[in-house]
Amino acid sequence: MVRRALRDRPGSAPFSELSWRLASGSTYAEQVGMDIAAGLLRECSEGDMKLVLATAVADEARHSAVFHHYAHAVAGSVREPGQAQQELSRDLWSLDDYTARFLAHTLAEGFAADEFRWFVPGLREDGLGEVYRLVRRDESRHVALGMAYLTRGPGAEQLRRLPADLLLASEQIVLKHNDVDSLASLVHRLLPQTPTGQVAAWIRARHATRMRVLMSVRDDRAELSRRRKHTQEFLEV
């Protein structure tokens, strides 16, 4: 994956420092995803879902290694992990309920896949866009499988029984760690022809769609919608 990306990367590629920073950050973010997926795998009792989670662990490990390789290739080092990744890991692990953590993990993967969708064209000339394209393919599959699990069969029953406070806390943790407006500004820097409002609106709409699908399995969805005022404010900014 990295060899293909670097093969066509010009020596004076644009956004080289930015690409190094993004690749370094993604190195650690993918490790967080790997750790959470591994924890879910240990707690999972369903054979089919064990295979799905085992694949996710392997995917996230490979993604982290690829971003690490890229950062080393373009700058000779990987930037030290920031507080953001450490705080995300801490907050996700604070959810001591399996279903709540599975939900948060799936939502976080959704935000990552949506973020990478803009990095693919924005970082194409730098070679990193190709890496994000291939990683996004895996992340999108993780999201689709997670959504399917939470809305069908035993997973749907678990989500239906999840206490409302835990469901809301799971979503709030993910929203806390995704600054849509900052991301939109970054995308505009990479793709000046793309208005920040368009990027932010698209990402918010994607999250709203995922939540609407997940909430459809709940008998208390009307009450939850009322209590999700913080989310509505997030979506309507």
ZAKE-863072 format. One record per residue (C-alpha): residue in one letter; residue number from 1; x, y, z. Coordinates in nm, 3 decimals. Layout:
BEGIN
REC res   n      px      py      pz
REC   A NUM       X       Y       Z
...
//
This chain:
BEGIN
REC res   n      px      py      pz
REC   M   1   0.000   0.000   0.000
REC   V   2   0.271   0.249   0.098
REC   R   3   0.501   0.152  -0.188
REC   R   4   0.222   0.227  -0.435
REC   A   5   0.150   0.561  -0.267
REC   L   6   0.515   0.668  -0.254
REC   R   7   0.599   0.545  -0.602
REC   D   8   0.407   0.832  -0.765
REC   R   9   0.480   1.092  -0.498
REC   P  10   0.691   1.381  -0.633
REC   G  11   0.994   1.478  -0.429
REC   S  12   0.854   1.827  -0.367
REC   A  13   0.498   1.712  -0.303
REC   P  14   0.266   1.978  -0.152
REC   F  15   0.148   1.965   0.210
REC   S  16   0.444   1.745   0.309
REC   E  17   0.449   1.862   0.673
REC   L  18   0.071   1.843   0.695
REC   S  19   0.075   1.494   0.548
REC   W  20   0.336   1.388   0.803
REC   R  21   0.120   1.525   1.085
REC   L  22  -0.193   1.355   0.953
REC   A  23  -0.016   1.024   0.898
REC   S  24   0.133   1.041   1.246
REC   G  25  -0.205   1.117   1.403
REC   S  26  -0.369   0.837   1.207
REC   T  27  -0.098   0.597   1.327
REC   Y  28  -0.219   0.642   1.685
REC   A  29  -0.590   0.678   1.605
REC   E  30  -0.583   0.341   1.429
REC   Q  31  -0.416   0.192   1.737
REC   V  32  -0.705   0.317   1.948
REC   G  33  -0.947   0.148   1.708
REC   M  34  -0.741  -0.171   1.724
REC   D  35  -0.743  -0.172   2.105
REC   I  36  -1.119  -0.114   2.127
REC   A  37  -1.193  -0.382   1.866
REC   A  38  -0.964  -0.624   2.053
REC   G  39  -1.148  -0.553   2.377
REC   L  40  -1.482  -0.614   2.209
REC   L  41  -1.347  -0.937   2.062
REC   R  42  -1.248  -1.063   2.407
REC   E  43  -1.598  -0.993   2.541
REC   C  44  -1.791  -1.121   2.238
REC   S  45  -1.973  -1.454   2.273
REC   E  46  -2.110  -1.484   1.916
REC   G  47  -1.908  -1.684   1.666
REC   D  48  -1.987  -1.479   1.356
REC   M  49  -1.920  -1.148   1.528
REC   K  50  -1.594  -1.282   1.671
REC   L  51  -1.472  -1.333   1.314
REC   V  52  -1.582  -0.981   1.218
REC   L  53  -1.404  -0.826   1.517
REC   A  54  -1.091  -1.036   1.463
REC   T  55  -1.076  -0.904   1.106
REC   A  56  -1.123  -0.550   1.234
REC   V  57  -0.834  -0.590   1.480
REC   A  58  -0.608  -0.710   1.200
REC   D  59  -0.722  -0.428   0.970
REC   E  60  -0.659  -0.158   1.230
REC   A  61  -0.313  -0.299   1.308
REC   R  62  -0.226  -0.294   0.938
REC   H  63  -0.359   0.061   0.900
REC   S  64  -0.148   0.184   1.190
REC   A  65   0.161   0.019   1.043
REC   V  66   0.096   0.174   0.701
REC   F  67   0.057   0.526   0.838
REC   H  68   0.368   0.473   1.052
REC   H  69   0.562   0.362   0.743
REC   Y  70   0.441   0.661   0.543
REC   A  71   0.538   0.912   0.814
REC   H  72   0.884   0.759   0.839
REC   A  73   0.923   0.758   0.461
REC   V  74   0.846   1.128   0.418
REC   A  75   1.001   1.271   0.735
REC   G  76   1.219   1.006   0.894
REC   S  77   1.009   0.991   1.211
REC   V  78   0.659   0.971   1.350
REC   R  79   0.525   1.261   1.551
REC   E  80   0.464   1.186   1.918
REC   P  81   0.101   1.100   2.005
REC   G  82  -0.111   1.393   2.113
REC   Q  83  -0.360   1.430   2.392
REC   A  84  -0.651   1.380   2.153
REC   Q  85  -0.578   1.013   2.091
REC   Q  86  -0.511   0.945   2.459
REC   E  87  -0.834   1.115   2.564
REC   L  88  -1.036   0.931   2.299
REC   S  89  -0.902   0.598   2.423
REC   R  90  -0.975   0.689   2.784
REC   D  91  -1.330   0.799   2.708
REC   L  92  -1.413   0.493   2.498
REC   W  93  -1.281   0.259   2.768
REC   S  94  -1.486   0.447   3.026
REC   L  95  -1.792   0.280   2.868
REC   D  96  -1.793  -0.042   3.069
REC   D  97  -2.097  -0.181   2.886
REC   Y  98  -2.018  -0.397   2.581
REC   T  99  -2.304  -0.268   2.365
REC   A 100  -2.236   0.096   2.454
REC   R 101  -1.869   0.058   2.359
REC   F 102  -1.959  -0.130   2.039
REC   L 103  -2.198   0.152   1.948
REC   A 104  -1.940   0.423   2.016
REC   H 105  -1.676   0.232   1.822
REC   T 106  -1.908   0.197   1.521
REC   L 107  -1.999   0.567   1.528
REC   A 108  -1.632   0.666   1.559
REC   E 109  -1.544   0.446   1.262
REC   G 110  -1.820   0.621   1.069
REC   F 111  -1.669   0.962   1.136
REC   A 112  -1.325   0.831   1.034
REC   A 113  -1.457   0.692   0.705
REC   D 114  -1.631   1.023   0.631
REC   E 115  -1.317   1.222   0.715
REC   F 116  -1.104   1.003   0.490
REC   R 117  -1.347   1.053   0.202
REC   W 118  -1.218   1.415   0.177
REC   F 119  -0.853   1.326   0.237
REC   V 120  -0.848   1.098  -0.069
REC   P 121  -0.872   1.381  -0.326
REC   G 122  -0.717   1.643  -0.098
REC   L 123  -0.393   1.449  -0.049
REC   R 124  -0.377   1.274  -0.385
REC   E 125  -0.069   1.463  -0.507
REC   D 126   0.112   1.384  -0.184
REC   G 127   0.062   1.008  -0.213
REC   L 128  -0.120   0.995   0.120
REC   G 129  -0.457   1.017  -0.056
REC   E 130  -0.406   0.666  -0.194
REC   V 131  -0.336   0.534   0.155
REC   Y 132  -0.653   0.694   0.289
REC   R 133  -0.852   0.555  -0.004
REC   L 134  -0.752   0.198   0.077
REC   V 135  -0.792   0.245   0.453
REC   R 136  -1.135   0.401   0.402
REC   R 137  -1.246   0.090   0.214
REC   D 138  -1.182  -0.116   0.528
REC   E 139  -1.331   0.141   0.764
REC   S 140  -1.650   0.160   0.557
REC   R 141  -1.682  -0.217   0.579
REC   H 142  -1.637  -0.204   0.957
REC   V 143  -1.914   0.055   0.983
REC   A 144  -2.150  -0.143   0.761
REC   L 145  -2.094  -0.462   0.961
REC   G 146  -2.130  -0.281   1.292
REC   M 147  -2.453  -0.116   1.182
REC   A 148  -2.588  -0.449   1.057
REC   Y 149  -2.505  -0.617   1.389
REC   L 150  -2.671  -0.344   1.596
REC   T 151  -2.991  -0.344   1.392
REC   R 152  -3.049  -0.717   1.341
REC   G 153  -3.083  -1.026   1.555
REC   P 154  -2.904  -1.045   1.893
REC   G 155  -2.723  -0.715   1.839
REC   A 156  -3.048  -0.529   1.783
REC   E 157  -3.190  -0.682   2.099
REC   Q 158  -2.885  -0.564   2.293
REC   L 159  -2.919  -0.213   2.151
REC   R 160  -3.291  -0.218   2.232
REC   R 161  -3.214  -0.304   2.595
REC   L 162  -2.923  -0.061   2.632
REC   P 163  -3.012   0.198   2.899
REC   A 164  -3.096   0.530   2.738
REC   D 165  -2.831   0.715   2.940
REC   L 166  -2.560   0.483   2.809
REC   L 167  -2.676   0.519   2.451
REC   L 168  -2.668   0.898   2.482
REC   A 169  -2.327   0.887   2.655
REC   S 170  -2.186   0.672   2.374
REC   E 171  -2.291   0.917   2.109
REC   Q 172  -2.178   1.217   2.313
REC   I 173  -1.826   1.075   2.353
REC   V 174  -1.794   1.035   1.977
REC   L 175  -1.924   1.387   1.908
REC   K 176  -1.685   1.529   2.167
REC   H 177  -1.388   1.389   1.977
REC   N 178  -1.496   1.498   1.628
REC   D 179  -1.461   1.869   1.561
REC   V 180  -1.650   1.891   1.234
REC   D 181  -1.583   2.261   1.179
REC   S 182  -1.206   2.220   1.222
REC   L 183  -1.211   1.927   0.983
REC   A 184  -1.410   2.132   0.731
REC   S 185  -1.146   2.409   0.752
REC   L 186  -0.871   2.155   0.693
REC   V 187  -1.052   2.012   0.390
REC   H 188  -1.093   2.364   0.251
REC   R 189  -0.717   2.410   0.287
REC   L 190  -0.660   2.091   0.088
REC   L 191  -0.945   2.152  -0.157
REC   P 192  -0.993   2.532  -0.182
REC   Q 193  -1.283   2.489  -0.424
REC   T 194  -1.483   2.301  -0.158
REC   P 195  -1.681   2.530   0.078
REC   T 196  -1.638   2.452   0.447
REC   G 197  -2.015   2.458   0.494
REC   Q 198  -2.061   2.184   0.236
REC   V 199  -1.812   1.955   0.412
REC   A 200  -1.955   2.015   0.759
REC   A 201  -2.314   1.967   0.643
REC   W 202  -2.226   1.642   0.466
REC   I 203  -2.053   1.494   0.771
REC   R 204  -2.335   1.596   1.005
REC   A 205  -2.593   1.448   0.768
REC   R 206  -2.403   1.119   0.754
REC   H 207  -2.398   1.093   1.132
REC   A 208  -2.769   1.182   1.151
REC   T 209  -2.850   0.903   0.904
REC   R 210  -2.654   0.644   1.101
REC   M 211  -2.826   0.746   1.424
REC   R 212  -3.169   0.738   1.260
REC   V 213  -3.108   0.379   1.148
REC   L 214  -2.982   0.275   1.492
REC   M 215  -3.265   0.447   1.676
REC   S 216  -3.521   0.264   1.461
REC   V 217  -3.477  -0.049   1.675
REC   R 218  -3.564   0.136   1.996
REC   D 219  -3.914   0.144   2.139
REC   D 220  -3.832   0.474   2.314
REC   R 221  -3.694   0.649   2.004
REC   A 222  -3.936   0.942   2.037
REC   E 223  -3.824   1.009   2.394
REC   L 224  -3.459   0.962   2.299
REC   S 225  -3.496   1.211   2.016
REC   R 226  -3.620   1.467   2.265
REC   R 227  -3.331   1.397   2.500
REC   R 228  -3.076   1.421   2.220
REC   K 229  -3.099   1.798   2.217
REC   H 230  -2.719   1.824   2.232
REC   T 231  -2.700   1.621   1.914
REC   Q 232  -2.955   1.834   1.736
REC   E 233  -2.752   2.144   1.824
REC   F 234  -2.443   1.970   1.687
REC   L 235  -2.623   1.882   1.364
REC   E 236  -2.778   2.223   1.311
REC   V 237  -2.466   2.438   1.354
//
